[in-house]
Amino acid sequence: MATQAEKAIRFRALHQRNRAFVMPNPWDAGSARLLAGLGFEALATTSSGFANTLGRRDGEVSLAECVDHCRELCAATDLPVSVDLENGFGDSPAAVAEAIARVAEVGVVGGSIEDWSGGSAGRIYSQTEAVERVQAAVEAVRSLPFPFTLTARAENLLHGRQYLDDTIRRLQAFEAAGADVLYAPGLRTLDEVKAVTGSLEGPVNVLAPMVAGATVADLAAAGARRLSVGGALARAAQTALLAAGRELVSAGGFGWCAALADGDELDDLLAGGPDAD
């Protein structure tokens, strides 16, 4: 199995290539192994997908639970894993630094910090606060013995602040503070993607499902370097479960069984973990 440093170097190199890569978001060890078996090169956690596995809503997971989840994903495959740290599990720069240190101890090689405080009464941090938090994250990352890839997120577009100019200014400030990757979830058109990527020097992550109709090739041509799907894969699995459950409840039928994945294929993919021959 690759060392954490080797995974970190591989992950960093993915962002330096001249083409985009897709980083899907598993929600447990099993889905991580299935995605790794399909040939993806890196994985990222999904805060909403993981929270749902615990019977909770997004934002209702503790740092300790996030750390345990990261440990399981890192052990499940030989792929680099990046973690969605939400707001760093605290408002203060010190909380952000602690969160990075905690997840780095269990094997992750990258992570994202956002400028939304979280919770039902959440707020977008002022740019000054947000930059201070990124600076603390950068200091924490640089103290690690491997190249942890830090992503800084500007959350305006997900929380009713449709201010692309302000979002870009924030991303530029995060880049100046030392963030390795910039991310504005909520971009909805290729023109918006181009506006963001054209305003930054570093690699940009795009939440691909929100750009309706766009392909990997379209997003890459617009300047995106990394593409993630957030909770969409977990939601796809939940959608299939709900459809099957509704058919059982309403009609007592089993038509949903006709589209099941082949059991032998699943076994083969699940067997391809880090210790496989």
N, C-alpha and C positions, 0 to 999 in steps of 0.2 A: 504493500500500500504506500502511496506517495506521502511524503512528509508534508506538514503544514506549509513550510517554506516553499517546497516544490509546487504545491497547489497555488500558493500566492503568486509565484512567478508566472505560472501558466495563466492565471486569471488576469494579471496585469497585461500580459502579452496579447490576450484577446482584444483588449481595448486599443492596442497599438497597431492592429492590422488595418489594411485598407478596405475592409469590408465589414458589414454589420454582422453581429451574431445574436441569436435568440437565446435568452436566459429564462427558461420557464420556472414556474413557482409551484413546487410540490407542497403538500400540506402535512405529510407524514412520511415515515421511512419507506413504506410500500410505494407510494406515488413517486418518491425520489428515485427508487430503484427502477421503476418502470420507465421513467423519463431518461434516466442514464442509459438504460438498455436500448432506447430508441436512437441514441447517438448525440444527444445534446452535450455541449462542452462545459457548461457551468449551470448552477442552480441558484435560486434565491428563495428565501422564505416568503410566505404571504401572511401578513398579520391577520387578515380577515379569515383566510382559509384555516389557519391554525386555531384561531379563537373558536371558530365554528365546530372544530373537532372536540372541543371541550364543552360544547353546548352554550357558548357565549357569543356575544356580538364583538365586532372589531373594536379594539381599544380596551378590552376587559381582561387582558393577560398581564401578569406581573413580569418583572425582569427575571426573576428566578425561573418562572415557567418558560420564558423565552430562551433562557440559557440552556435549560434541559432539552428543549425542542431542537436547538442548534446542535447540541451534542449528538442527538439521535440522527439528524440528517447528515452530519459530517461523518458519522460512523457507517452510514448506510451505503455510501458510494465512494468512489475515488475522485469524484468531481469537486472542483472548487465550489464553496458555498458562501453566498453573500446573504446578510440578514437585514430584514426590515426592522430597524430599531425604533420606528415611529418617532416620537419626540425625544427619545433617549431616556424615557421613563422618569422624566423630571424636567422642570423648567430651567434649572440652573446649569451653567456650563460644567460644573463639577459632576452633576448627574450624568451628563452626556459622556464625559470622560470615563466615568465608572462603568457605564453600560458597555462601552467599547472594550475596556479592559476585561470585563467579565466574559463577553462572547468570544474574544480572542483566545481566552484560556481553553476553550472547548473545541477549537478547530476551524472556526470560520476565517475567511481571508478577505472579507469585504463587508461593508454595511452602509446603510443610509440613515441620515438624520434629517428630519423635516422641520419646517418652521411653523408648524401648527401644534398648539399645545395639547390637543386631544380632548376627549370628553364631551358631554352634552353642552357644556358652557365654554367650549374651546375658543381659542382666538389665534389669529395669525400674530406671531411675535413681531415687534417692530424690527426694522432692518438692522438697527444697532444691536438689539438682543440676539437676533438670528445670527449675525456675523460673529458675535462673541461665542456663541454656542459652537459654530463651525470651527472657530479658532481653537477652542478647547478640544474638539474632536481631532483636529490636525495634530495638536501637541500629543494627545494620547496615542495616535497612530504612529507618530514618529518615534515614540519610545519603545515600540514593539520590535522584536528581533526578525521581522519579516515584512515585506511590502504590502501591508493592509491597504486595500483600495477603498477610499472613502467617497461616498456619494452624498451630495448635498441637494436636498429637495426644496423647491418652492411650491407651496400648496395652494396659492391663491385660487387657481382655477377649479379646484375641487370644493371650494367653500364659499362660492357666491361672489368672489372678487374677480370679475372678468377683466382684469387689467394686465394685458400682455406686456405692456411697457414696464410696469412695476415688477412683474415676474422676471423679465429679462434683466432688469437692474439688480434684482436680488441674486440671480444666478451669477451675474458678473462679479458681484461682491463676494459671493461664496468661492468663486474661482480664484479671485485675488487673495482670499484668505487661505488658500491651499487645498481646496477640495479637488479630488482627482477626476470625478465624474459629476456632471450636472443633470438635474432631473426636474422637470415640471409636469407631473401627472395632470392630465386634463386637457392636453392639446387635442384639438378635434379636427384639424385640417392639415394637409400637407404644407400649405402656406404658413401656418403657425409653426410647424416643425422647422421649416426653412428659416423663419424669422429668429427662432431660438438658436439653431445650430450656426447660423451665420453671424451671430453676435458673440460667440464664445470660441475660445481656442481649444479647450479640452473636449473629450468625448461626451456625448449627450445620450442619456437613456430616454427612451420613449415608451410610454404605456400603450402598446400597439392596439389593443382592442378598441380604444376610444377614438382612434382615427378611422372612422367608418369606411369600409371598402378598401383600405390600403393594404398592400402586400408587403412582405419583407423587402422586396426589390424597390417598391415605391418609397418606403421609409428610409432605406439606405441611400437612395438617390437624393432624398431631401436632407441628407446629412447626419441622420441618426447612426450612432455607432453600436449601441446596445439596445435590444428590444426585450421588454418583459411583458408579462400578461397579468400581473397582479393576482387577484383572486379568481380570475376567469376560469381557469382549469378546475379549481375546486367547485366553482359555481356550476360548471358543466356537469360534473359528477353528481352534484346535488339535484340538478335539473332532471337528470336521468332517474335518480332515486324517486323524486317526487312524481314523475310521470308513471313509473312502474307502480308505485304505491297507490296512486289515484285509480289506475286501471284495476288493481286488486280490490280496492274499496268500492268503486262504483259499479264495476261490471263483473268482478270475480274472475277476470281474465288473466291470461299469461302470455299475451302477444308480445310483451316486452322481452321475453326470453329469446325471441328470434334474432335479436341484434346483439346478443352477448358476445364479448370477446372470447376467443378460443382459450380454453383452460391451459392447454399445453404451451401456448405462446406466453401466457402470463407466468407460468412456472419457469420457463426459460429466461424471461426478463428478470424475474425476481431472484433467480439463482446467480445472476451476473453481478454480485456485489463485490466489494473491494478485496475479499479473500478468495474469490473464485479462481480456479485453475486457468 
